[in-house]
Amino acid sequence: MTAIFARTAFHEALKHLTDRQLLRELAYVGGRWIAGRNGKCLEVSDPASGAALAFVASLDAAQTSEAVDAAEKAFKSWRETLPQTRAAILRKWHDLMLAAREDLALLMTLEQGKPLAESRGEIDYAASFIEWYAEEGKRLNAEGVTSHLAGAEMIVRREALGVVGIVTPWNFPSAMITRKAAAALAAGCTVVAHPSSETPLSALALAELGERAGLPSGVFNVVTGNAATIVGRMCEDARVRAVSFTGSTEIGRLIAGQCAPTMKRLVMELGGHAPLIVFADANVEKAADTAVAAKFATSGQDCLAANRIYVERPLLRAFQEAFAARIERLEVGAGLEPGTDIGPLMHERAVAKVEEQVADALKRGAKLAVGGKRHPAGPLFFEPTLLTEVPDDALIMREETFGPVAAVSAFDSEEEVIARANDTEYGLVAYVVTENGARQLRLARALEYGMVAINRVKITGGPIPFGGWKQSGLGREGSRHGMEAFTELKYLCIDTAA
């Protein structure tokens, strides 16, 4: 047992780690594990119990610059590494993640709170991006151009951009790292990653596995500490050529402003306010199952969560009864407890926001069908809640919720519900439940969202371009499009005249 681990071993659940080296409290810079200056650190706690898990290094602006130094120094050799060699390292990283699945899931549940089954699913999901880009990186082929000039040969190709800054949230602490980093690394870029201060352990464990997989020093760095300090320094450093951020639209706007002076490439997956539209021709049981999956995964703390549920009036009563019955069966508890469906929210601010939205909806005439208050499991737990007859001017119909509260409202026509669903600054994902094939195609075209899910919830993964319209982001992650932001186009014109 190392001295570092001895400081955190009092949390009983950490004794179940089979590989204790995956619990890291030091930041990872230039292939070295480093402490914050003067031993400065931040506490990471279990949201289910409030107990301390770890005391992670809190790096300052100068140390952030050291991470950029390391990434810049490593860039030339990593860029020139053969794509198949980069792919082999990434594939080994993927394999090590899957081998450590139980330990990684345990760390995630302890720091983030989500049920253990969801954490296992996220590890598989996170590893899948590394596997996808390990192969996709081999396909950045040169592009031929039919010459419009006599005696000239023309080529367009993509080349690695440089150092990439990555900023990730607390709700998916592994998958948001790998979806960004794997694309950048496969393209030949180097990475400086800043995970949320509330969930840094998952990112540091990935750095440990990346080192074992053979990622060279400086290629992948994890800088932990205060977000304003670290992200601010990354944004102002001209050597950081791109910033990829997942988080709120509000913070995304701030980062975009900070990056403007250095004209960085931006990839931003921002807020969502997803509508779920249920038509009268839907199977009510399937519709209710879809609504539960779309609303309550990750305890509702998901940018893809269905915040506004619109049900065509003839099906409204049957749907609400089926939906309420399922919500009442959801089990609330700590993520490590067997059978848990709904874990704690991340912090007190999240609970307070959910309370505010419920109170506001009721004040405006909504009806409380299920739940509606804090759960006795602990201060950060909230009952799975169903509000009905929710008016469009309620906060919950206008703001992202990020909690286990479902808001249902009736609609009477296709045209009406399309207009209401589109009446938001967000445009990440929309869900539609209908058996009418023509309507499926009409809704898919009419909804102003980057992704539309029809009669299902699970739609994401390595091969698809994840991202939104309007204030929900810039660029795409996943698929071949996910590498575009991390490359520059270069045009070659070669004189071939004799």
One Martini backbone bead per residue (centre of mass of N, CA, C, O) as a GRO file, in nm:
protein
  498
    1MET     BB    1   0.094   0.038   0.025
    2THR     BB    2   0.064   0.352  -0.030
    3ALA     BB    3   0.063   0.663   0.097
    4ILE     BB    4  -0.168   0.768  -0.070
    5PHE     BB    5  -0.371   0.540  -0.013
    6ALA     BB    6  -0.378   0.568   0.300
    7ARG     BB    7  -0.553   0.836   0.293
    8THR     BB    8  -0.823   0.665   0.152
    9ALA     BB    9  -0.889   0.377   0.291
   10PHE     BB   10  -1.141   0.453   0.480
   11HIS     BB   11  -1.302   0.379   0.243
   12GLU     BB   12  -1.443   0.083   0.226
   13ALA     BB   13  -1.481   0.034  -0.092
   14LEU     BB   14  -1.170   0.050  -0.175
   15LYS     BB   15  -1.105  -0.253  -0.094
   16HIS     BB   16  -1.220  -0.365  -0.384
   17LEU     BB   17  -0.972  -0.310  -0.518
   18THR     BB   18  -0.743  -0.485  -0.725
   19ASP     BB   19  -0.606  -0.206  -0.843
   20ARG     BB   20  -0.450   0.044  -0.669
   21GLN     BB   21  -0.312   0.211  -0.908
   22LEU     BB   22  -0.592   0.346  -1.004
   23LEU     BB   23  -0.551   0.524  -0.751
   24ARG     BB   24  -0.513   0.863  -0.818
   25GLU     BB   25  -0.367   1.191  -0.686
   26LEU     BB   26  -0.198   1.263  -0.926
   27ALA     BB   27  -0.087   1.421  -1.176
   28TYR     BB   28  -0.037   1.406  -1.548
   29VAL     BB   29   0.296   1.500  -1.665
   30GLY     BB   30   0.515   1.401  -1.888
   31GLY     BB   31   0.507   1.100  -1.747
   32ARG     BB   32   0.428   1.231  -1.464
   33TRP     BB   33   0.368   1.238  -1.117
   34ILE     BB   34   0.207   1.527  -0.975
   35ALA     BB   35   0.197   1.786  -0.761
   36GLY     BB   36   0.099   2.040  -0.609
   37ARG     BB   37   0.179   2.332  -0.515
   38ASN     BB   38   0.241   2.299  -0.189
   39GLY     BB   39   0.025   2.052  -0.180
   40LYS     BB   40  -0.214   2.116  -0.339
   41CYS     BB   41  -0.566   2.026  -0.294
   42LEU     BB   42  -0.855   1.813  -0.356
   43GLU     BB   43  -1.163   1.699  -0.269
   44VAL     BB   44  -1.305   1.373  -0.295
   45SER     BB   45  -1.645   1.268  -0.298
   46ASP     BB   46  -1.924   1.091  -0.188
   47PRO     BB   47  -2.253   1.160  -0.268
   48ALA     BB   48  -2.395   0.940  -0.087
   49SER     BB   49  -2.213   1.016   0.201
   50GLY     BB   50  -1.961   1.242   0.201
   51ALA     BB   51  -1.713   1.089   0.181
   52ALA     BB   52  -1.390   1.058   0.150
   53LEU     BB   53  -1.162   0.950  -0.116
   54ALA     BB   54  -0.971   1.203  -0.200
   55PHE     BB   55  -0.650   1.391  -0.268
   56VAL     BB   56  -0.608   1.601  -0.526
   57ALA     BB   57  -0.425   1.757  -0.731
   58SER     BB   58  -0.363   2.121  -0.753
   59LEU     BB   59  -0.307   2.299  -1.019
   60ASP     BB   60  -0.155   2.551  -1.182
   61ALA     BB   61  -0.080   2.756  -1.438
   62ALA     BB   62   0.218   2.672  -1.467
   63GLN     BB   63   0.156   2.363  -1.480
   64THR     BB   64  -0.015   2.383  -1.730
   65SER     BB   65   0.218   2.480  -1.910
   66GLU     BB   66   0.383   2.220  -1.871
   67ALA     BB   67   0.181   2.042  -2.021
   68VAL     BB   68   0.206   2.191  -2.290
   69ASP     BB   69   0.503   2.146  -2.325
   70ALA     BB   70   0.487   1.836  -2.337
   71ALA     BB   71   0.292   1.821  -2.579
   72GLU     BB   72   0.466   1.978  -2.780
   73LYS     BB   73   0.716   1.794  -2.767
   74ALA     BB   74   0.549   1.525  -2.856
   75PHE     BB   75   0.416   1.588  -3.133
   76LYS     BB   76   0.619   1.523  -3.358
   77SER     BB   77   0.650   1.216  -3.301
   78TRP     BB   78   0.347   1.141  -3.301
   79ARG     BB   79   0.279   1.240  -3.587
   80GLU     BB   80   0.514   1.041  -3.716
   81THR     BB   81   0.368   0.811  -3.634
   82LEU     BB   82   0.237   0.544  -3.730
   83PRO     BB   83  -0.088   0.467  -3.746
   84GLN     BB   84  -0.054   0.162  -3.659
   85THR     BB   85   0.095   0.231  -3.397
   86ARG     BB   86  -0.119   0.400  -3.266
   87ALA     BB   87  -0.336   0.180  -3.280
   88ALA     BB   88  -0.198  -0.028  -3.092
   89ILE     BB   89  -0.203   0.149  -2.841
   90LEU     BB   90  -0.506   0.200  -2.828
   91ARG     BB   91  -0.591  -0.097  -2.815
   92LYS     BB   92  -0.451  -0.152  -2.547
   93TRP     BB   93  -0.611   0.051  -2.385
   94HIS     BB   94  -0.881  -0.084  -2.429
   95ASP     BB   95  -0.808  -0.361  -2.304
   96LEU     BB   96  -0.737  -0.250  -2.020
   97MET     BB   97  -1.013  -0.137  -1.955
   98LEU     BB   98  -1.171  -0.405  -1.966
   99ALA     BB   99  -0.998  -0.551  -1.751
  100ALA     BB  100  -1.076  -0.289  -1.542
  101ARG     BB  101  -1.387  -0.251  -1.515
  102GLU     BB  102  -1.454  -0.285  -1.209
  103ASP     BB  103  -1.268  -0.064  -1.100
  104LEU     BB  104  -1.371   0.173  -1.273
  105ALA     BB  105  -1.667   0.152  -1.177
  106LEU     BB  106  -1.617   0.198  -0.880
  107LEU     BB  107  -1.492   0.479  -0.899
  108MET     BB  108  -1.731   0.612  -1.039
  109THR     BB  109  -1.949   0.562  -0.827
  110LEU     BB  110  -1.802   0.704  -0.592
  111GLU     BB  111  -1.772   0.998  -0.740
  112GLN     BB  112  -2.072   1.015  -0.894
  113GLY     BB  113  -2.325   0.783  -0.809
  114LYS     BB  114  -2.386   0.584  -1.004
  115PRO     BB  115  -2.483   0.301  -1.085
  116LEU     BB  116  -2.294   0.028  -1.139
  117ALA     BB  117  -2.422  -0.061  -1.407
  118GLU     BB  118  -2.369   0.214  -1.547
  119SER     BB  119  -2.062   0.215  -1.513
  120ARG     BB  120  -2.006  -0.032  -1.680
  121GLY     BB  121  -2.132   0.083  -1.937
  122GLU     BB  122  -1.934   0.323  -1.962
  123ILE     BB  123  -1.675   0.167  -2.001
  124ASP     BB  124  -1.756   0.036  -2.263
  125TYR     BB  125  -1.815   0.301  -2.411
  126ALA     BB  126  -1.536   0.432  -2.376
  127ALA     BB  127  -1.371   0.204  -2.517
  128SER     BB  128  -1.509   0.222  -2.800
  129PHE     BB  129  -1.361   0.482  -2.894
  130ILE     BB  130  -1.079   0.367  -2.904
  131GLU     BB  131  -1.137   0.145  -3.107
  132TRP     BB  132  -1.243   0.318  -3.338
  133TYR     BB  133  -0.986   0.515  -3.364
  134ALA     BB  134  -0.774   0.303  -3.414
  135GLU     BB  135  -0.893   0.262  -3.705
  136GLU     BB  136  -0.957   0.552  -3.821
  137GLY     BB  137  -0.656   0.660  -3.825
  138LYS     BB  138  -0.590   0.492  -4.098
  139ARG     BB  139  -0.809   0.692  -4.284
  140LEU     BB  140  -0.629   0.956  -4.352
  141ASN     BB  141  -0.653   1.015  -4.653
  142ALA     BB  142  -0.579   1.111  -4.938
  143GLU     BB  143  -0.703   1.366  -5.168
  144GLY     BB  144  -0.823   1.384  -5.472
  145VAL     BB  145  -0.783   1.617  -5.755
  146THR     BB  146  -0.918   1.756  -6.022
  147SER     BB  147  -0.755   1.922  -6.249
  148HIS     BB  148  -0.765   2.277  -6.379
  149LEU     BB  149  -0.458   2.244  -6.455
  150ALA     BB  150  -0.201   2.242  -6.646
  151GLY     BB  151   0.053   2.053  -6.526
  152ALA     BB  152  -0.113   1.944  -6.261
  153GLU     BB  153  -0.102   1.822  -5.927
  154MET     BB  154  -0.358   1.729  -5.684
  155ILE     BB  155  -0.367   1.759  -5.316
  156VAL     BB  156  -0.559   1.649  -5.029
  157ARG     BB  157  -0.488   1.676  -4.677
  158ARG     BB  158  -0.458   1.550  -4.346
  159GLU     BB  159  -0.335   1.715  -4.049
  160ALA     BB  160  -0.217   1.758  -3.758
  161LEU     BB  161  -0.272   2.022  -3.541
  162GLY     BB  162  -0.190   1.948  -3.220
  163VAL     BB  163  -0.269   2.081  -2.937
  164VAL     BB  164  -0.519   1.950  -2.708
  165GLY     BB  165  -0.794   2.064  -2.531
  166ILE     BB  166  -0.965   1.908  -2.248
  167VAL     BB  167  -1.312   1.933  -2.125
  168THR     BB  168  -1.482   1.772  -1.853
  169PRO     BB  169  -1.739   1.619  -1.696
  170TRP     BB  170  -1.919   1.444  -1.429
  171ASN     BB  171  -2.137   1.244  -1.568
  172PHE     BB  172  -1.893   1.134  -1.786
  173PRO     BB  173  -1.571   1.064  -1.686
  174SER     BB  174  -1.483   0.868  -1.933
  175ALA     BB  175  -1.628   0.913  -2.213
  176MET     BB  176  -1.543   1.217  -2.252
  177ILE     BB  177  -1.247   1.153  -2.281
  178THR     BB  178  -1.235   0.933  -2.512
  179ARG     BB  179  -1.396   1.077  -2.739
  180LYS     BB  180  -1.172   1.293  -2.764
  181ALA     BB  181  -0.884   1.166  -2.734
  182ALA     BB  182  -0.893   0.943  -2.950
  183ALA     BB  183  -0.922   1.133  -3.190
  184ALA     BB  184  -0.666   1.303  -3.145
  185LEU     BB  185  -0.458   1.072  -3.132
  186ALA     BB  186  -0.522   0.940  -3.408
  187ALA     BB  187  -0.443   1.213  -3.567
  188GLY     BB  188  -0.162   1.315  -3.395
  189CYS     BB  189  -0.226   1.434  -3.132
  190THR     BB  190  -0.208   1.610  -2.835
  191VAL     BB  191  -0.292   1.605  -2.470
  192VAL     BB  192  -0.491   1.822  -2.249
  193ALA     BB  193  -0.659   1.727  -1.954
  194HIS     BB  194  -0.971   1.840  -1.786
  195PRO     BB  195  -1.129   1.739  -1.522
  196SER     BB  196  -1.349   1.730  -1.306
  197SER     BB  197  -1.327   1.800  -0.963
  198GLU     BB  198  -1.550   1.574  -0.889
  199THR     BB  199  -1.414   1.351  -1.129
  200PRO     BB  200  -1.081   1.259  -1.148
  201LEU     BB  201  -1.029   0.946  -1.112
  202SER     BB  202  -1.099   0.837  -1.392
  203ALA     BB  203  -0.882   0.992  -1.552
  204LEU     BB  204  -0.633   0.886  -1.394
  205ALA     BB  205  -0.681   0.589  -1.462
  206LEU     BB  206  -0.645   0.629  -1.767
  207ALA     BB  207  -0.353   0.723  -1.750
  208GLU     BB  208  -0.239   0.465  -1.633
  209LEU     BB  209  -0.326   0.286  -1.877
  210GLY     BB  210  -0.184   0.450  -2.098
  211GLU     BB  211   0.099   0.397  -1.996
  212ARG     BB  212   0.083   0.087  -2.022
  213ALA     BB  213   0.017   0.099  -2.339
  214GLY     BB  214   0.243   0.335  -2.454
  215LEU     BB  215   0.218   0.622  -2.408
  216PRO     BB  216   0.394   0.876  -2.452
  217SER     BB  217   0.544   1.126  -2.328
  218GLY     BB  218   0.302   1.396  -2.348
  219VAL     BB  219   0.047   1.289  -2.507
  220PHE     BB  220  -0.099   1.237  -2.214
  221ASN     BB  221  -0.267   1.473  -2.007
  222VAL     BB  222  -0.352   1.538  -1.650
  223VAL     BB  223  -0.526   1.825  -1.517
  224THR     BB  224  -0.573   1.916  -1.190
  225GLY     BB  225  -0.830   2.141  -1.063
  226ASN     BB  226  -0.901   2.453  -1.126
  227ALA     BB  227  -1.082   2.554  -1.389
  228ALA     BB  228  -1.021   2.855  -1.432
  229THR     BB  229  -0.713   2.824  -1.430
  230ILE     BB  230  -0.669   2.598  -1.645
  231VAL     BB  231  -0.853   2.686  -1.881
  232GLY     BB  232  -0.747   2.971  -1.909
  233ARG     BB  233  -0.460   2.885  -1.995
  234MET     BB  234  -0.537   2.718  -2.243
  235CYS     BB  235  -0.684   2.949  -2.399
  236GLU     BB  236  -0.423   3.154  -2.408
  237ASP     BB  237  -0.261   2.933  -2.550
  238ALA     BB  238  -0.139   2.910  -2.873
  239ARG     BB  239  -0.049   2.601  -2.868
  240VAL     BB  240  -0.345   2.559  -2.838
  241ARG     BB  241  -0.546   2.464  -3.116
  242ALA     BB  242  -0.766   2.311  -2.933
  243VAL     BB  243  -1.107   2.289  -2.793
  244SER     BB  244  -1.275   2.043  -2.590
  245PHE     BB  245  -1.621   2.068  -2.477
  246THR     BB  246  -1.820   1.965  -2.188
  247GLY     BB  247  -2.129   2.143  -2.112
  248SER     BB  248  -2.245   2.430  -2.063
  249THR     BB  249  -2.343   2.699  -2.240
  250GLU     BB  250  -2.232   2.918  -2.059
  251ILE     BB  251  -1.936   2.809  -2.050
  252GLY     BB  252  -1.894   2.792  -2.355
  253ARG     BB  253  -1.899   3.097  -2.404
  254LEU     BB  254  -1.652   3.164  -2.232
  255ILE     BB  255  -1.447   2.990  -2.385
  256ALA     BB  256  -1.484   3.118  -2.661
  257GLY     BB  257  -1.386   3.399  -2.570
  258GLN     BB  258  -1.097   3.303  -2.471
  259CYS     BB  259  -1.021   3.181  -2.770
  260ALA     BB  260  -1.034   3.413  -2.981
  261PRO     BB  261  -0.738   3.541  -2.982
  262THR     BB  262  -0.626   3.235  -3.097
  263MET     BB  263  -0.811   3.082  -3.296
  264LYS     BB  264  -0.955   2.829  -3.209
  265ARG     BB  265  -1.058   2.523  -3.216
  266LEU     BB  266  -1.402   2.409  -3.176
  267VAL     BB  267  -1.557   2.175  -2.941
  268MET     BB  268  -1.916   2.161  -2.851
  269GLU     BB  269  -2.096   2.007  -2.582
  270LEU     BB  270  -2.394   2.109  -2.473
  271GLY     BB  271  -2.685   2.176  -2.402
  272GLY     BB  272  -3.009   2.031  -2.316
  273HIS     BB  273  -3.385   1.994  -2.427
  274ALA     BB  274  -3.548   1.731  -2.460
  275PRO     BB  275  -3.785   1.594  -2.655
  276LEU     BB  276  -4.084   1.385  -2.605
  277ILE     BB  277  -4.285   1.226  -2.856
  278VAL     BB  278  -4.626   1.110  -2.820
  279PHE     BB  279  -4.837   0.922  -2.999
  280ALA     BB  280  -5.148   0.768  -3.031
  281ASP     BB  281  -5.016   0.509  -3.197
  282ALA     BB  282  -4.877   0.413  -2.962
  283ASN     BB  283  -4.736   0.202  -2.746
  284VAL     BB  284  -4.771   0.249  -2.417
  285GLU     BB  285  -4.553   0.065  -2.296
  286LYS     BB  286  -4.321   0.154  -2.478
  287ALA     BB  287  -4.340   0.455  -2.412
  288ALA     BB  288  -4.281   0.430  -2.106
  289ASP     BB  289  -4.006   0.296  -2.134
  290THR     BB  290  -3.877   0.522  -2.296
  291ALA     BB  291  -3.914   0.747  -2.085
  292VAL     BB  292  -3.745   0.625  -1.861
  293ALA     BB  293  -3.478   0.602  -2.021
  294ALA     BB  294  -3.469   0.912  -2.113
  295LYS     BB  295  -3.485   1.037  -1.807
  296PHE     BB  296  -3.329   0.832  -1.566
  297ALA     BB  297  -3.061   0.832  -1.650
  298THR     BB  298  -2.831   0.935  -1.436
  299SER     BB  299  -3.062   1.073  -1.270
  300GLY     BB  300  -3.096   1.296  -1.515
  301GLN     BB  301  -2.770   1.355  -1.568
  302ASP     BB  302  -2.835   1.444  -1.893
  303CYS     BB  303  -2.823   1.592  -2.204
  304LEU     BB  304  -3.032   1.354  -2.319
  305ALA     BB  305  -3.260   1.416  -2.154
  306ALA     BB  306  -3.605   1.412  -2.108
  307ASN     BB  307  -3.765   1.713  -2.030
  308ARG     BB  308  -4.000   1.702  -2.257
  309ILE     BB  309  -4.331   1.562  -2.247
  310TYR     BB  310  -4.527   1.478  -2.527
  311VAL     BB  311  -4.886   1.403  -2.546
  312GLU     BB  312  -5.133   1.280  -2.702
  313ARG     BB  313  -5.442   1.309  -2.579
  314PRO     BB  314  -5.566   1.013  -2.622
  315LEU     BB  315  -5.297   0.892  -2.448
  316LEU     BB  316  -5.244   1.036  -2.177
  317ARG     BB  317  -5.364   0.868  -1.944
  318ALA     BB  318  -5.227   0.595  -2.005
  319PHE     BB  319  -4.941   0.698  -1.995
  320GLN     BB  320  -4.934   0.817  -1.706
  321GLU     BB  321  -4.993   0.552  -1.563
  322ALA     BB  322  -4.751   0.388  -1.674
  323PHE     BB  323  -4.530   0.585  -1.589
  324ALA     BB  324  -4.589   0.604  -1.284
  325ALA     BB  325  -4.549   0.302  -1.220
  326ARG     BB  326  -4.246   0.302  -1.295
  327ILE     BB  327  -4.144   0.524  -1.108
  328GLU     BB  328  -4.232   0.386  -0.836
  329ARG     BB  329  -4.013   0.139  -0.891
  330LEU     BB  330  -3.782   0.306  -0.837
  331GLU     BB  331  -3.461   0.283  -0.699
  332VAL     BB  332  -3.319   0.436  -0.415
  333GLY     BB  333  -2.954   0.487  -0.396
  334ALA     BB  334  -2.668   0.372  -0.375
  335GLY     BB  335  -2.468   0.256  -0.631
  336LEU     BB  336  -2.375  -0.017  -0.459
  337GLU     BB  337  -2.660  -0.097  -0.443
  338PRO     BB  338  -2.868  -0.327  -0.506
  339GLY     BB  339  -3.105  -0.212  -0.750
  340THR     BB  340  -3.023   0.061  -0.835
  341ASP     BB  341  -3.150   0.351  -1.022
  342ILE     BB  342  -3.116   0.602  -0.814
  343GLY     BB  343  -2.901   0.834  -0.738
  344PRO     BB  344  -2.724   1.084  -0.663
  345LEU     BB  345  -2.654   1.390  -0.674
  346MET     BB  346  -2.372   1.583  -0.706
  347HIS     BB  347  -2.510   1.842  -0.562
  348GLU     BB  348  -2.680   2.092  -0.407
  349ARG     BB  349  -2.746   2.259  -0.660
  350ALA     BB  350  -2.910   2.037  -0.801
  351VAL     BB  351  -3.132   2.007  -0.590
  352ALA     BB  352  -3.225   2.302  -0.585
  353LYS     BB  353  -3.314   2.313  -0.882
  354VAL     BB  354  -3.530   2.095  -0.868
  355GLU     BB  355  -3.702   2.227  -0.652
  356GLU     BB  356  -3.760   2.485  -0.812
  357GLN     BB  357  -3.904   2.350  -1.054
  358VAL     BB  358  -4.133   2.217  -0.900
  359ALA     BB  359  -4.250   2.468  -0.760
  360ASP     BB  360  -4.304   2.628  -1.020
  361ALA     BB  361  -4.500   2.430  -1.158
  362LEU     BB  362  -4.714   2.427  -0.934
  363LYS     BB  363  -4.769   2.733  -0.937
  364ARG     BB  364  -4.861   2.704  -1.262
  365GLY     BB  365  -5.055   2.414  -1.244
  366ALA     BB  366  -4.931   2.166  -1.184
  367LYS     BB  367  -4.912   1.812  -1.127
  368LEU     BB  368  -4.861   1.574  -0.870
  369ALA     BB  369  -4.794   1.220  -0.905
  370VAL     BB  370  -4.478   1.189  -0.823
  371GLY     BB  371  -4.317   1.281  -0.562
  372GLY     BB  372  -4.120   1.606  -0.501
  373LYS     BB  373  -3.872   1.520  -0.306
  374ARG     BB  374  -3.667   1.443  -0.088
  375HIS     BB  375  -3.468   1.177   0.007
  376PRO     BB  376  -3.383   0.978   0.290
  377ALA     BB  377  -3.095   0.870   0.189
  378GLY     BB  378  -3.011   1.184   0.147
  379PRO     BB  379  -2.916   1.512   0.063
  380LEU     BB  380  -2.872   1.412  -0.269
  381PHE     BB  381  -3.163   1.302  -0.277
  382PHE     BB  382  -3.429   1.236  -0.523
  383GLU     BB  383  -3.728   1.187  -0.619
  384PRO     BB  384  -3.899   1.039  -0.840
  385THR     BB  385  -4.071   1.249  -1.083
  386LEU     BB  386  -4.419   1.356  -1.163
  387LEU     BB  387  -4.541   1.588  -1.397
  388THR     BB  388  -4.848   1.741  -1.481
  389GLU     BB  389  -4.974   1.987  -1.662
  390VAL     BB  390  -4.739   2.146  -1.798
  391PRO     BB  391  -4.645   2.448  -1.867
  392ASP     BB  392  -4.448   2.632  -2.092
  393ASP     BB  393  -4.361   2.857  -1.857
  394ALA     BB  394  -4.204   2.667  -1.712
  395LEU     BB  395  -3.889   2.604  -1.618
  396ILE     BB  396  -3.879   2.295  -1.706
  397MET     BB  397  -3.955   2.395  -2.017
  398ARG     BB  398  -3.674   2.598  -2.039
  399GLU     BB  399  -3.480   2.415  -1.865
  400GLU     BB  400  -3.241   2.237  -1.763
  401THR     BB  401  -3.246   1.987  -1.517
  402PHE     BB  402  -3.067   1.753  -1.387
  403GLY     BB  403  -3.297   1.532  -1.298
  404PRO     BB  404  -3.568   1.320  -1.151
  405VAL     BB  405  -3.773   1.493  -1.362
  406ALA     BB  406  -4.097   1.476  -1.505
  407ALA     BB  407  -4.258   1.641  -1.789
  408VAL     BB  408  -4.607   1.670  -1.876
  409SER     BB  409  -4.775   1.725  -2.197
  410ALA     BB  410  -5.020   1.819  -2.411
  411PHE     BB  411  -5.140   1.743  -2.750
  412ASP     BB  412  -5.320   1.791  -3.087
  413SER     BB  413  -5.075   1.835  -3.300
  414GLU     BB  414  -4.813   1.819  -3.505
  415GLU     BB  415  -4.759   2.121  -3.547
  416GLU     BB  416  -4.760   2.200  -3.252
  417VAL     BB  417  -4.527   2.014  -3.141
  418ILE     BB  418  -4.304   2.117  -3.320
  419ALA     BB  419  -4.307   2.409  -3.220
  420ARG     BB  420  -4.255   2.342  -2.919
  421ALA     BB  421  -3.992   2.177  -2.952
  422ASN     BB  422  -3.838   2.427  -3.110
  423ASP     BB  423  -3.882   2.627  -2.852
  424THR     BB  424  -3.544   2.660  -2.840
  425GLU     BB  425  -3.193   2.697  -2.802
  426TYR     BB  426  -3.190   2.400  -2.834
  427GLY     BB  427  -3.029   2.095  -3.034
  428LEU     BB  428  -2.957   1.782  -2.973
  429VAL     BB  429  -3.223   1.601  -2.886
  430ALA     BB  430  -3.488   1.380  -3.011
  431TYR     BB  431  -3.802   1.218  -2.937
  432VAL     BB  432  -3.994   0.950  -3.101
  433VAL     BB  433  -4.338   0.806  -3.080
  434THR     BB  434  -4.422   0.600  -3.362
  435GLU     BB  435  -4.596   0.397  -3.623
  436ASN     BB  436  -4.571   0.621  -3.839
  437GLY     BB  437  -4.374   0.644  -4.108
  438ALA     BB  438  -4.429   0.927  -4.222
  439ARG     BB  439  -4.398   1.076  -3.954
  440GLN     BB  440  -4.109   1.005  -3.898
  441LEU     BB  441  -3.999   1.169  -4.141
  442ARG     BB  442  -4.119   1.445  -4.072
  443LEU     BB  443  -3.988   1.478  -3.790
  444ALA     BB  444  -3.691   1.441  -3.870
  445ARG     BB  445  -3.700   1.711  -4.040
  446ALA     BB  446  -3.847   1.929  -3.841
  447LEU     BB  447  -3.645   1.887  -3.625
  448GLU     BB  448  -3.407   2.102  -3.441
  449TYR     BB  449  -3.176   1.852  -3.447
  450GLY     BB  450  -2.887   1.655  -3.448
  451MET     BB  451  -3.078   1.433  -3.306
  452VAL     BB  452  -3.296   1.144  -3.383
  453ALA     BB  453  -3.523   0.940  -3.199
  454ILE     BB  454  -3.698   0.637  -3.300
  455ASN     BB  455  -3.827   0.414  -3.085
  456ARG     BB  456  -3.570   0.510  -2.907
  457VAL     BB  457  -3.263   0.575  -2.711
  458LYS     BB  458  -3.023   0.424  -2.814
  459ILE     BB  459  -2.765   0.605  -3.035
  460THR     BB  460  -2.480   0.591  -2.943
  461GLY     BB  461  -2.132   0.606  -3.070
  462GLY     BB  462  -1.855   0.580  -3.260
  463PRO     BB  463  -2.003   0.604  -3.562
  464ILE     BB  464  -2.138   0.870  -3.459
  465PRO     BB  465  -2.248   1.208  -3.484
  466PHE     BB  466  -2.209   1.403  -3.207
  467GLY     BB  467  -2.458   1.663  -3.182
  468GLY     BB  468  -2.566   2.010  -3.218
  469TRP     BB  469  -2.775   2.271  -3.234
  470LYS     BB  470  -2.727   2.578  -3.180
  471GLN     BB  471  -2.671   2.594  -2.825
  472SER     BB  472  -2.550   2.275  -2.834
  473GLY     BB  473  -2.306   2.350  -3.041
  474LEU     BB  474  -1.986   2.236  -3.188
  475GLY     BB  475  -1.967   2.004  -3.382
  476ARG     BB  476  -1.824   1.666  -3.365
  477GLU     BB  477  -1.856   1.339  -3.216
  478GLY     BB  478  -1.750   1.098  -3.360
  479SER     BB  479  -1.663   0.949  -3.608
  480ARG     BB  480  -1.501   1.093  -3.869
  481HIS     BB  481  -1.586   1.386  -3.776
  482GLY     BB  482  -1.424   1.380  -3.495
  483MET     BB  483  -1.134   1.450  -3.650
  484GLU     BB  484  -1.152   1.727  -3.799
  485ALA     BB  485  -1.074   1.932  -3.564
  486PHE     BB  486  -0.768   1.775  -3.551
  487THR     BB  487  -0.735   1.898  -3.842
  488GLU     BB  488  -0.563   1.993  -4.141
  489LEU     BB  489  -0.579   2.132  -4.445
  490LYS     BB  490  -0.382   2.031  -4.734
  491TYR     BB  491  -0.259   2.183  -5.030
  492LEU     BB  492  -0.132   2.040  -5.334
  493CYS     BB  493   0.077   2.179  -5.603
  494ILE     BB  494   0.214   2.005  -5.886
  495ASP     BB  495   0.452   2.022  -6.119
  496THR     BB  496   0.435   1.821  -6.443
  497ALA     BB  497   0.588   1.958  -6.644
  498ALA     BB  498   0.836   1.906  -6.891
   0.00000   0.00000   0.00000
